Amino acid sequence: MNKAMYAIYALDVILFYIGDDEVADAANQQVKDLFDTKSELFQNEIQKKPSQD
């Protein structure tokens, strides 16, 4: 997770320096959408696993 957070931060910094606010916002929205999708998939997989009591 640390690598992913670092990569997102680096992307945000790069977009700050080479892009305008609209470009940065669009890229950040795409990253958010991707994380939301993956988070939902992970939650579904977690719920499928039987409890190990």
PDB file as gemmi writes it, atoms N, CA and C in Angstrom:
CRYST1    1.000    1.000    1.000  90.00  90.00  90.00 P 1                      
ATOM      1  N   MET A   1       0.823  -1.193   0.000  1.00  0.00           N  
ATOM      2  CA  MET A   1       0.000   0.000   0.000  1.00  0.00           C  
ATOM      3  C   MET A   1       0.868   1.259   0.000  1.00  0.00           C  
ATOM      4  N   ASN A   2       2.009   1.207   0.655  1.00  0.00           N  
ATOM      5  CA  ASN A   2       2.884   2.382   0.670  1.00  0.00           C  
ATOM      6  C   ASN A   2       3.338   2.771  -0.730  1.00  0.00           C  
ATOM      7  N   LYS A   3       3.657   1.766  -1.565  1.00  0.00           N  
ATOM      8  CA  LYS A   3       4.080   2.065  -2.932  1.00  0.00           C  
ATOM      9  C   LYS A   3       2.958   2.723  -3.713  1.00  0.00           C  
ATOM     10  N   ALA A   4       1.735   2.261  -3.510  1.00  0.00           N  
ATOM     11  CA  ALA A   4       0.599   2.850  -4.226  1.00  0.00           C  
ATOM     12  C   ALA A   4       0.388   4.294  -3.788  1.00  0.00           C  
ATOM     13  N   MET A   5       0.466   4.548  -2.501  1.00  0.00           N  
ATOM     14  CA  MET A   5       0.270   5.915  -2.009  1.00  0.00           C  
ATOM     15  C   MET A   5       1.385   6.837  -2.509  1.00  0.00           C  
ATOM     16  N   TYR A   6       2.611   6.336  -2.528  1.00  0.00           N  
ATOM     17  CA  TYR A   6       3.728   7.120  -3.039  1.00  0.00           C  
ATOM     18  C   TYR A   6       3.528   7.436  -4.519  1.00  0.00           C  
ATOM     19  N   ALA A   7       3.078   6.443  -5.281  1.00  0.00           N  
ATOM     20  CA  ALA A   7       2.860   6.644  -6.715  1.00  0.00           C  
ATOM     21  C   ALA A   7       1.763   7.684  -6.962  1.00  0.00           C  
ATOM     22  N   ILE A   8       0.712   7.629  -6.179  1.00  0.00           N  
ATOM     23  CA  ILE A   8      -0.374   8.606  -6.331  1.00  0.00           C  
ATOM     24  C   ILE A   8       0.122  10.001  -5.982  1.00  0.00           C  
ATOM     25  N   TYR A   9       0.886  10.105  -4.910  1.00  0.00           N  
ATOM     26  CA  TYR A   9       1.441  11.406  -4.527  1.00  0.00           C  
ATOM     27  C   TYR A   9       2.361  11.941  -5.628  1.00  0.00           C  
ATOM     28  N   ALA A  10       3.215  11.067  -6.162  1.00  0.00           N  
ATOM     29  CA  ALA A  10       4.129  11.489  -7.224  1.00  0.00           C  
ATOM     30  C   ALA A  10       3.350  11.952  -8.452  1.00  0.00           C  
ATOM     31  N   LEU A  11       2.298  11.228  -8.804  1.00  0.00           N  
ATOM     32  CA  LEU A  11       1.456  11.631  -9.932  1.00  0.00           C  
ATOM     33  C   LEU A  11       0.842  13.008  -9.685  1.00  0.00           C  
ATOM     34  N   ASP A  12       0.372  13.230  -8.480  1.00  0.00           N  
ATOM     35  CA  ASP A  12      -0.233  14.512  -8.145  1.00  0.00           C  
ATOM     36  C   ASP A  12       0.782  15.648  -8.263  1.00  0.00           C  
ATOM     37  N   VAL A  13       1.996  15.407  -7.800  1.00  0.00           N  
ATOM     38  CA  VAL A  13       3.051  16.435  -7.889  1.00  0.00           C  
ATOM     39  C   VAL A  13       3.389  16.721  -9.347  1.00  0.00           C  
ATOM     40  N   ILE A  14       3.532  15.678 -10.147  1.00  0.00           N  
ATOM     41  CA  ILE A  14       3.844  15.859 -11.571  1.00  0.00           C  
ATOM     42  C   ILE A  14       2.741  16.640 -12.262  1.00  0.00           C  
ATOM     43  N   LEU A  15       1.497  16.272 -11.989  1.00  0.00           N  
ATOM     44  CA  LEU A  15       0.379  16.982 -12.612  1.00  0.00           C  
ATOM     45  C   LEU A  15       0.331  18.446 -12.172  1.00  0.00           C  
ATOM     46  N   PHE A  16       0.728  18.698 -10.937  1.00  0.00           N  
ATOM     47  CA  PHE A  16       0.757  20.080 -10.451  1.00  0.00           C  
ATOM     48  C   PHE A  16       1.724  20.922 -11.282  1.00  0.00           C  
ATOM     49  N   TYR A  17       2.880  20.349 -11.599  1.00  0.00           N  
ATOM     50  CA  TYR A  17       3.893  21.112 -12.311  1.00  0.00           C  
ATOM     51  C   TYR A  17       3.688  21.165 -13.821  1.00  0.00           C  
ATOM     52  N   ILE A  18       3.103  20.144 -14.426  1.00  0.00           N  
ATOM     53  CA  ILE A  18       2.995  20.154 -15.890  1.00  0.00           C  
ATOM     54  C   ILE A  18       1.572  20.326 -16.402  1.00  0.00           C  
ATOM     55  N   GLY A  19       0.609  20.215 -15.549  1.00  0.00           N  
ATOM     56  CA  GLY A  19      -0.773  20.304 -16.015  1.00  0.00           C  
ATOM     57  C   GLY A  19      -1.516  21.430 -15.333  1.00  0.00           C  
ATOM     58  N   ASP A  20      -2.701  21.687 -15.828  1.00  0.00           N  
ATOM     59  CA  ASP A  20      -3.540  22.669 -15.168  1.00  0.00           C  
ATOM     60  C   ASP A  20      -4.469  21.949 -14.191  1.00  0.00           C  
ATOM     61  N   ASP A  21      -5.256  22.713 -13.464  1.00  0.00           N  
ATOM     62  CA  ASP A  21      -6.133  22.131 -12.454  1.00  0.00           C  
ATOM     63  C   ASP A  21      -7.127  21.143 -13.052  1.00  0.00           C  
ATOM     64  N   GLU A  22      -7.609  21.433 -14.257  1.00  0.00           N  
ATOM     65  CA  GLU A  22      -8.585  20.550 -14.891  1.00  0.00           C  
ATOM     66  C   GLU A  22      -7.973  19.182 -15.208  1.00  0.00           C  
ATOM     67  N   VAL A  23      -6.741  19.182 -15.707  1.00  0.00           N  
ATOM     68  CA  VAL A  23      -6.049  17.931 -16.021  1.00  0.00           C  
ATOM     69  C   VAL A  23      -5.780  17.149 -14.733  1.00  0.00           C  
ATOM     70  N   ALA A  24      -5.303  17.841 -13.702  1.00  0.00           N  
ATOM     71  CA  ALA A  24      -5.021  17.184 -12.430  1.00  0.00           C  
ATOM     72  C   ALA A  24      -6.290  16.607 -11.821  1.00  0.00           C  
ATOM     73  N   ASP A  25      -7.375  17.356 -11.855  1.00  0.00           N  
ATOM     74  CA  ASP A  25      -8.644  16.869 -11.306  1.00  0.00           C  
ATOM     75  C   ASP A  25      -9.144  15.640 -12.055  1.00  0.00           C  
ATOM     76  N   ALA A  26      -9.012  15.648 -13.379  1.00  0.00           N  
ATOM     77  CA  ALA A  26      -9.451  14.502 -14.173  1.00  0.00           C  
ATOM     78  C   ALA A  26      -8.615  13.266 -13.853  1.00  0.00           C  
ATOM     79  N   ALA A  27      -7.303  13.426 -13.740  1.00  0.00           N  
ATOM     80  CA  ALA A  27      -6.432  12.292 -13.406  1.00  0.00           C  
ATOM     81  C   ALA A  27      -6.733  11.775 -12.008  1.00  0.00           C  
ATOM     82  N   ASN A  28      -6.903  12.685 -11.059  1.00  0.00           N  
ATOM     83  CA  ASN A  28      -7.225  12.274  -9.692  1.00  0.00           C  
ATOM     84  C   ASN A  28      -8.564  11.548  -9.627  1.00  0.00           C  
ATOM     85  N   GLN A  29      -9.525  11.961 -10.422  1.00  0.00           N  
ATOM     86  CA  GLN A  29     -10.830  11.293 -10.446  1.00  0.00           C  
ATOM     87  C   GLN A  29     -10.689   9.878 -11.000  1.00  0.00           C  
ATOM     88  N   GLN A  30      -9.864   9.714 -12.027  1.00  0.00           N  
ATOM     89  CA  GLN A  30      -9.651   8.380 -12.582  1.00  0.00           C  
ATOM     90  C   GLN A  30      -8.984   7.458 -11.560  1.00  0.00           C  
ATOM     91  N   VAL A  31      -8.019   7.984 -10.826  1.00  0.00           N  
ATOM     92  CA  VAL A  31      -7.366   7.192  -9.783  1.00  0.00           C  
ATOM     93  C   VAL A  31      -8.368   6.826  -8.694  1.00  0.00           C  
ATOM     94  N   LYS A  32      -9.192   7.775  -8.290  1.00  0.00           N  
ATOM     95  CA  LYS A  32     -10.209   7.516  -7.271  1.00  0.00           C  
ATOM     96  C   LYS A  32     -11.180   6.440  -7.736  1.00  0.00           C  
ATOM     97  N   ASP A  33     -11.622   6.536  -8.989  1.00  0.00           N  
ATOM     98  CA  ASP A  33     -12.541   5.538  -9.539  1.00  0.00           C  
ATOM     99  C   ASP A  33     -11.907   4.151  -9.543  1.00  0.00           C  
ATOM    100  N   LEU A  34     -10.636   4.080  -9.917  1.00  0.00           N  
ATOM    101  CA  LEU A  34      -9.930   2.810  -9.926  1.00  0.00           C  
ATOM    102  C   LEU A  34      -9.837   2.227  -8.519  1.00  0.00           C  
ATOM    103  N   PHE A  35      -9.471   3.065  -7.543  1.00  0.00           N  
ATOM    104  CA  PHE A  35      -9.388   2.594  -6.165  1.00  0.00           C  
ATOM    105  C   PHE A  35     -10.744   2.161  -5.640  1.00  0.00           C  
ATOM    106  N   ASP A  36     -11.786   2.899  -5.972  1.00  0.00           N  
ATOM    107  CA  ASP A  36     -13.130   2.519  -5.528  1.00  0.00           C  
ATOM    108  C   ASP A  36     -13.521   1.156  -6.084  1.00  0.00           C  
ATOM    109  N   THR A  37     -13.222   0.937  -7.353  1.00  0.00           N  
ATOM    110  CA  THR A  37     -13.534  -0.346  -7.986  1.00  0.00           C  
ATOM    111  C   THR A  37     -12.749  -1.482  -7.332  1.00  0.00           C  
ATOM    112  N   LYS A  38     -11.449  -1.283  -7.158  1.00  0.00           N  
ATOM    113  CA  LYS A  38     -10.612  -2.327  -6.551  1.00  0.00           C  
ATOM    114  C   LYS A  38     -11.007  -2.568  -5.098  1.00  0.00           C  
ATOM    115  N   SER A  39     -11.337  -1.520  -4.377  1.00  0.00           N  
ATOM    116  CA  SER A  39     -11.770  -1.661  -2.983  1.00  0.00           C  
ATOM    117  C   SER A  39     -13.036  -2.503  -2.895  1.00  0.00           C  
ATOM    118  N   GLU A  40     -13.957  -2.261  -3.791  1.00  0.00           N  
ATOM    119  CA  GLU A  40     -15.198  -3.042  -3.809  1.00  0.00           C  
ATOM    120  C   GLU A  40     -14.902  -4.514  -4.110  1.00  0.00           C  
ATOM    121  N   LEU A  41     -14.004  -4.765  -5.064  1.00  0.00           N  
ATOM    122  CA  LEU A  41     -13.630  -6.147  -5.379  1.00  0.00           C  
ATOM    123  C   LEU A  41     -12.980  -6.832  -4.180  1.00  0.00           C  
ATOM    124  N   PHE A  42     -12.086  -6.123  -3.492  1.00  0.00           N  
ATOM    125  CA  PHE A  42     -11.434  -6.690  -2.311  1.00  0.00           C  
ATOM    126  C   PHE A  42     -12.452  -6.990  -1.217  1.00  0.00           C  
ATOM    127  N   GLN A  43     -13.380  -6.078  -0.989  1.00  0.00           N  
ATOM    128  CA  GLN A  43     -14.404  -6.295   0.028  1.00  0.00           C  
ATOM    129  C   GLN A  43     -15.252  -7.514  -0.312  1.00  0.00           C  
ATOM    130  N   ASN A  44     -15.595  -7.680  -1.573  1.00  0.00           N  
ATOM    131  CA  ASN A  44     -16.371  -8.850  -1.998  1.00  0.00           C  
ATOM    132  C   ASN A  44     -15.591 -10.138  -1.765  1.00  0.00           C  
ATOM    133  N   GLU A  45     -14.290 -10.128  -2.052  1.00  0.00           N  
ATOM    134  CA  GLU A  45     -13.464 -11.308  -1.832  1.00  0.00           C  
ATOM    135  C   GLU A  45     -13.357 -11.611  -0.340  1.00  0.00           C  
ATOM    136  N   ILE A  46     -13.210 -10.611   0.479  1.00  0.00           N  
ATOM    137  CA  ILE A  46     -13.119 -10.804   1.930  1.00  0.00           C  
ATOM    138  C   ILE A  46     -14.398 -11.433   2.455  1.00  0.00           C  
ATOM    139  N   GLN A  47     -15.528 -10.968   1.967  1.00  0.00           N  
ATOM    140  CA  GLN A  47     -16.819 -11.493   2.428  1.00  0.00           C  
ATOM    141  C   GLN A  47     -17.029 -12.938   1.992  1.00  0.00           C  
ATOM    142  N   LYS A  48     -16.412 -13.351   0.894  1.00  0.00           N  
ATOM    143  CA  LYS A  48     -16.549 -14.722   0.396  1.00  0.00           C  
ATOM    144  C   LYS A  48     -15.782 -15.725   1.252  1.00  0.00           C  
ATOM    145  N   LYS A  49     -14.690 -15.285   1.870  1.00  0.00           N  
ATOM    146  CA  LYS A  49     -13.843 -16.206   2.625  1.00  0.00           C  
ATOM    147  C   LYS A  49     -14.567 -16.675   3.881  1.00  0.00           C  
ATOM    148  N   PRO A  50     -14.498 -17.980   4.147  1.00  0.00           N  
ATOM    149  CA  PRO A  50     -15.133 -18.491   5.380  1.00  0.00           C  
ATOM    150  C   PRO A  50     -14.339 -18.041   6.607  1.00  0.00           C  
ATOM    151  N   SER A  51     -15.040 -17.829   7.686  1.00  0.00           N  
ATOM    152  CA  SER A  51     -14.355 -17.416   8.922  1.00  0.00           C  
ATOM    153  C   SER A  51     -13.564 -18.596   9.451  1.00  0.00           C  
ATOM    154  N   GLN A  52     -12.438 -18.288  10.075  1.00  0.00           N  
ATOM    155  CA  GLN A  52     -11.562 -19.334  10.618  1.00  0.00           C  
ATOM    156  C   GLN A  52     -11.559 -19.244  12.135  1.00  0.00           C  
ATOM    157  N   ASP A  53     -12.695 -19.545  12.740  1.00  0.00           N  
ATOM    158  CA  ASP A  53     -12.806 -19.461  14.203  1.00  0.00           C  
ATOM    159  C   ASP A  53     -12.118 -20.585  14.887  1.00  0.00           C  
TER     160      ASP A  53                                                      
END                                                                             
